[in-house]
């Protein structure tokens, strides 16, 4: 049986081969004439948005019939992506569903309604990874983070989706993070390093499992780390304003040294676009996404939960007209709140 490191090497090798092959195709196709280039903003390079976004952009740029090129860029995550879309520095973006809802309505950390935002698809679930040194675990649930007596915990990068949703959940759970915790603002990779070095005792890292940083932390620290479960009571508290989180079970073996199911919470990640992107471009990108899902599933395990049948589950804002056309052609039932984009 292959160990996790070997599996990671194989996955990276597949990814590199795909990029080389599709970039070669794209070089040939672009000789036919210049195409409009659009920007897809993703997340940090150690999070799930980035590798999947790069793969999708590479596929789009390599397909002459798509009629456009796509460039994926890294970012701090959902909040920065909202700003990049607002300023038209990006035309497509990945974000947590709650950020799409906040942006469209002008709520939460987003002051003004971003009425230009339109949905394309639900991606993989954004799974809450709340890790804690096992020696500090009492109940094994999210509530343990409120019992740390000033210990240092990484919440995520400043202005990232991880930071903002992490604090949102802490508030909902009654955790006084300014009093009970010492907060570090680190990305996922640096958080894993800080755990290993003993500079923090826990971290908040929402994303699609398996996440590279969490895999590395578990491989290095083994049983001395625990991913916390969520209870029904805690889930109800988190959902007090936006009922978008649900239970999510991580099967044994999702991470090194994980022998039991972890029952945590998850919400949808969504792919969005500006409403002024031409309908045909969004139609082609939506088509490209779903007709090349098998390729994306080779890039990152998080995409294995994606399906056309669940393409609209957890999507909070109206569909772009180009995406709407694709789903109508495929006979997908369109919820009423997604119409009118």
For each residue, the residues with C-beta under 8 A, 3 or more apart:
1:
2: 6 7 10
3: 6 7
4: 7 8 215 219 256
5: 8 9 219
6: 2 3 9 10
7: 2 3 4 10 11
8: 4 5 11 12 212 215
9: 5 6 12 13
10: 2 6 7 13 14
11: 7 8 14 15 298 299 300
12: 8 9 15 16
13: 9 10 16 17
14: 10 11 17 18 298 299
15: 11 12 18 19 51 55 298 299
16: 12 13 19 20
17: 13 14 20 21
18: 14 15 21 22 55 58 295 298 299
19: 15 16 22 23 54 55 58
20: 16 17 23 24
21: 17 18 24 25
22: 18 19 25 26 58 59 61 62
23: 19 20 26 27 58 61 62
24: 20 21 27 28
25: 21 22 28 29 62 63
26: 22 23 29 30 58 61 62 69
27: 23 24 30 31
28: 24 25 31
29: 25 26 32 62 63 64
30: 26 27 33 34 35 61 69
31: 27 28
32: 29 64
33: 30
34: 30
35: 30 67 68 69
36: 67 68 69 281
37: 68 69 70 71
38: 68 69 70 71 91 92 277 281
39: 70 71 72 73 84 89 90 91 92
40: 53 56 57 70 71 72 73 90 91 92 93 94
41: 53 72 73 75 80 81 84 85 89 90 92 93 94
42: 47 49 50 52 53 54 72 73 74 75 81 93 94
43: 47 48 49 50 53 74 75 76 77 78 81 94 160 161
44: 47 49 50 74 75 76 77 157 160 187 188 189
45: 50 74 189
46: 50 187 188 189 211 212 213
47: 42 43 44 50 77 188 207 211
48: 43 51 52 124 207 208 211 269 300 302
49: 42 43 44 52 53 77 94 269
50: 42 43 44 45 46 47 53 54 72 74
51: 15 48 54 55 299 300
52: 42 48 49 55 56 94 123 296 299 300 302 303
53: 40 41 42 43 49 50 56 57 72 94
54: 19 42 50 51 57 58 72
55: 15 18 19 51 52 58 59 295 296 299
56: 40 52 53 59 60 70 72 285 288 289 296
57: 40 53 54 60 61 70 71 72
58: 18 19 22 23 26 54 55 61 62
59: 22 55 56 62 63 288 292 295
60: 56 57 63 66 68 69 70 284 285 288
61: 22 23 26 30 57 58 66 69 70 71
62: 22 23 25 26 29 58 59
63: 25 29 59 60 66 288
64: 29 32 67
65: 284
66: 60 61 63 284 285 288
67: 35 36 64 280 281 284
68: 35 36 37 38 60 281 284 285
69: 26 30 35 36 37 38 60 61
70: 37 38 39 40 56 57 60 61 92 285
71: 37 38 39 40 57 61
72: 39 40 41 42 50 53 54 56 57
73: 39 40 41 42 90
74: 42 43 44 45 50
75: 41 42 43 44 80 81 84
76: 43 44 79 80 157 158 159 160
77: 43 44 47 49 80 81 95 156 157 159 160 161 162
78: 43 81 82 94 95 96 99 160 161 164
79: 76 82 83 99 109 110 159 160 161 164
80: 41 75 76 77 83 84 159 160
81: 41 42 43 75 77 78 84 85 90 93 94 95 99
82: 78 79 85 86 93 95 99 102 103 110 114 117
83: 79 80 86 87
84: 39 41 75 80 81 87 89 90 93
85: 41 81 82 88 89 90 91 93 114 116 117 272 274
86: 82 83 114 116
87: 83 84
88: 85 91 274
89: 39 41 84 85
90: 39 40 41 73 81 84 85 93
91: 38 39 40 85 88 273 274 277
92: 38 39 40 41 70 120 271 272 273 274 277 285
93: 40 41 42 81 82 84 85 90 271 272 273
94: 40 41 42 43 49 52 53 78 81 123 269 270 271 272
95: 77 78 81 82 99 100 103 161 269 270 272
96: 78 99 100 126 161 165 206 267 268 269 270
97: 100 101 122 126 244 267 268 269 270 314 315 316
98: 101 102 108 165 168 242 244 267 316
99: 78 79 81 82 95 96 102 103 108 110 161 164
100: 95 96 97 103 104 117 119 270 272 315 316 317
101: 97 98 104 105 107 242 244 316 317
102: 82 98 99 105 106 107 108 109 110
103: 82 95 99 100 106 110 113 114 117 317
104: 100 101 113 114 115 117 316 317
105: 101 102 113
106: 102 103 110 111 112 113 114
107: 101 102 110
108: 98 99 102 164 168
109: 79 102 164
110: 79 82 99 102 103 106 107 114
111: 106
112: 106
113: 103 104 105 106
114: 82 85 86 103 104 106 110 117
115: 104 275
116: 85 86 274 275 276
117: 82 85 100 103 104 114 272 273 274 275 317
118: 272 273 274 275 282 317 318 319 320 321 323 341
119: 100 270 271 272 315 316 317 318 319 320 323 338 341
120: 92 270 271 272 273 282 285 286 289 319 320 323
121: 270 271 286 289 290 311 312 315 323
122: 97 268 269 270 306 310 311 312 313 314 315
123: 52 94 208 268 269 270 271 303 306
124: 48 208 269 302 303 304 305 306
125: 208 248 266 267 268 269 302 305
126: 96 97 206 207 208 266 267 268 269
127: 206 207 208 209 248 250 264 265 266
128: 169 204 206 230 245 248 264 265 266
129: 203 204 205 206 207 209 211 214 227 264
130: 142 145 202 203 204 227 228 264
131: 195 202 203 205 214 217 225 226 227 228
132: 136 137 144 145 201 202 225 226 228
133: 136 137 195 201 202 224 225 226
134: 137 223 224 225 226
135: 224
136: 132 133 144 147 148 151 201 202
137: 132 133 134 140 144 226 228
138: 144 147
139: 143 144
140: 137 144 226 228 229
141: 144 228 229 230 231 234
142: 130 145 169 173 228 229 230 231 234
143: 139 146 147 173 175 231 234
144: 132 136 137 138 139 140 141 147 148 228
145: 130 132 142 148 153 170 173 175 180 181 202 228
146: 143 170 173 174 175 176 180
147: 136 138 143 144 180
148: 136 144 145 151 153 180 181 201 202
149: 180
150: 180 181 182
151: 136 148 181 182 201 202
152: 181 182 183 184 199 200 201
153: 145 148 181 182 183 184 200 201 202 203 204
154: 183 184 185 186 190 191 194 200 202 203 204
155: 162 163 166 167 177 183 184 185 203 204
156: 77 160 161 162 163 166 185 186 187 188 191 204 205
157: 44 76 77 160 162 163 185 186 187
158: 76 163 185
159: 76 77 79 80 163 164
160: 43 44 76 77 78 79 80 156 157 163 164 187
161: 43 77 78 79 95 96 99 156 164 165 206
162: 77 155 156 157 165 166 188 204 205 206
163: 155 156 157 158 159 160 166 167 185 204
164: 78 79 99 108 109 159 160 161 167 168
165: 96 98 161 162 168 169 206
166: 155 156 162 163 169 170 204 206
167: 155 163 164 170 171 177
168: 98 108 164 165 171 172
169: 128 142 165 166 172 173 238
170: 145 146 166 167 173 175 177
171: 167 168 174 175
172: 168 169 237 238 240
173: 142 143 145 146 169 170 234 237 238
174: 146 171 237
175: 143 145 146 170 171 180 181
176: 146 179 180
177: 155 167 170 180 181 183
178: 181 183
179: 176
180: 145 146 147 148 149 150 175 176 177
181: 145 148 150 151 152 153 175 177 178
182: 150 151 152 153
183: 152 153 154 155 177 178
184: 152 153 154 155 191 194 199 200
185: 154 155 156 157 158 163
186: 154 156 157 190 191 194 200 203
187: 44 46 156 157 160 190 191
188: 44 46 47 156 162 191 192 203 205 207 211 212 213 214
189: 44 45 46 192 193 212 213 216
190: 154 186 187 193 194
191: 154 156 184 186 187 188 194 195 200 203 205 213 217
192: 188 189 195 196 203 213 214 216 217 220
193: 189 190 196 197
194: 154 184 186 190 191 197 199 200 203
195: 131 133 191 192 198 199 200 201 202 203 217 221 225
196: 192 193 217 220 221
197: 193 194
198: 195
199: 152 184 194 195
200: 152 153 154 184 186 191 194 195 203
201: 132 133 136 148 151 152 153 195
202: 130 131 132 133 136 145 148 151 153 154 195
203: 129 130 131 153 154 155 186 188 191 192 194 195 200 217
204: 128 129 130 153 154 155 156 162 163 166
205: 129 131 156 162 188 191 211 213 214
206: 96 126 127 128 129 161 162 165 166
207: 47 48 126 127 129 188 211 214 302
208: 48 123 124 125 126 127 211 269 300 301 302 303 305
209: 127 129 214 250 254 255 301 302
210: 214 215 254 255 301 302
211: 46 47 48 129 188 205 207 208 214 215
212: 8 46 188 189 215 216
213: 46 188 189 191 192 205 216 217
214: 129 131 188 192 205 207 209 210 211 217 218 227 255
215: 4 8 210 211 212 218 219 255 256
216: 189 192 212 213 219 220
217: 131 191 192 195 196 203 213 214 220 221 225
218: 214 215 221 222 225 255 256 257 258
219: 4 5 215 216 222 256 257
220: 192 196 216 217
221: 195 196 217 218 224 225
222: 218 219 225 256 257
223: 134 257
224: 133 134 135 221
225: 131 132 133 134 195 217 218 221 222
226: 131 132 133 134 137 140
227: 129 130 131 214 250 255 258 262 264
228: 130 131 132 137 140 141 142 144 145 264
229: 140 141 142 262 263 264
230: 128 141 142 234 235 238 247 263 264 265
231: 141 142 143 234 235
232: 235 236
233: 236 237
234: 141 142 143 173 230 231 237 238 265
235: 230 231 232 238 239 245 246 247 265
236: 232 233 239 240
237: 172 173 174 233 234 240
238: 169 172 173 230 234 235 245 265
239: 235 236 242 243 244 245
240: 172 236 237
241:
242: 98 101 239
243: 239
244: 97 98 101 239 267 268 314 316
245: 128 235 238 239 265 266 267
246: 235 265 266 267
247: 230 235 263 264 265 266
248: 125 127 128 263 264 265 266
249: 261 262 263 264
250: 127 209 227 254 255 258 261 262 263 264
251: 254 261
252: 258 259 260 261
253: 258
254: 209 210 250 251 258 262
255: 209 210 214 215 218 227 250 258
256: 4 215 218 219 222
257: 218 219 222 223
258: 218 227 250 252 253 254 255 262
259: 252
260: 252
261: 249 250 251 252
262: 227 229 249 250 254 258
263: 229 230 247 248 249 250
264: 127 128 129 130 227 228 229 230 247 248 249 250
265: 127 128 230 234 235 238 245 246 247 248
266: 125 126 127 128 245 246 247 248
267: 96 97 98 125 126 244 245 246 314
268: 96 97 122 123 125 126 244 313 314 315
269: 48 49 94 95 96 97 122 123 124 125 126 208
270: 94 95 96 97 100 119 120 121 122 123 314 315 316
271: 92 93 94 119 120 121 123 289
272: 85 92 93 94 95 100 117 118 119 120 317
273: 91 92 93 117 118 120 277 282 285 320 322 323
274: 85 88 91 92 116 117 118 277
275: 115 116 117 118 320 341
276: 116
277: 38 91 92 273 274 281 282 320 322
278: 281 282 322
279: 282 283 320 321 322 325
280: 67 283 284 322
281: 36 38 67 68 277 278 284 285 322
282: 118 120 273 277 278 279 285 286 320 321 322 323
283: 279 280 286 287 322 323 325 326
284: 60 65 66 67 68 280 281 287 288 322
285: 56 60 66 68 70 92 120 273 281 282 288 289 322
286: 120 121 282 283 289 290 322 323 326 327
287: 283 284 290 291 326
288: 56 59 60 63 66 284 285 291 292
289: 56 120 121 271 285 286 292 293 296
290: 121 286 287 293 308 311 326 330
291: 287 288
292: 59 288 289 295 296
293: 289 290 296 297 303 306 307 308
294: 297 298
295: 18 55 59 292 298 299
296: 52 55 56 289 292 293 299 300 303 306
297: 293 294 300 301 303 304 306
298: 11 14 15 18 294 295
299: 11 14 15 18 51 52 55 295 296 303
300: 11 48 51 52 208 296 297 303
301: 208 209 210 297 304
302: 48 52 124 125 207 208 209 210 305
303: 52 123 124 208 293 296 297 299 300 306
304: 124 297 301
305: 124 125 208 302 310
306: 122 123 124 293 296 297 303 310 311
307: 293 310 311
308: 290 293 311 330 332
309: 332
310: 122 305 306 307 313
311: 121 122 290 306 307 308 327 332
312: 121 122 315 319 327 332 333 334 335 338
313: 122 268 310
314: 97 122 244 267 268 270
315: 97 100 119 121 122 268 270 312 319 335 338
316: 97 98 100 101 104 119 244 270 337
317: 100 101 103 104 117 118 119 272 338 341
318: 118 119 337 338 339 340 341
319: 118 119 120 312 315 323 324 327 334 338 339 341
320: 118 119 120 273 275 277 279 282 323 324 341
321: 118 279 282 324 325 341
322: 273 277 278 279 280 281 282 283 284 285 286 325 326
323: 118 119 120 121 273 282 283 286 319 320 326 327
324: 319 320 321 327 328 334 338 339 341
325: 279 283 321 322 328 329
326: 283 286 287 290 322 323 329 330
327: 286 311 312 319 323 324 330 332 334
328: 324 325 331 332 334
329: 325 326
330: 290 308 326 327
331: 328
332: 308 309 311 312 327 328
333: 312
334: 312 319 324 327 328 338 339
335: 312 315 338 339
336: 339
337: 316 318
338: 119 312 315 317 318 319 324 334 335 341
339: 318 319 324 334 335 336
340: 318
341: 118 119 275 317 318 319 320 321 324 338
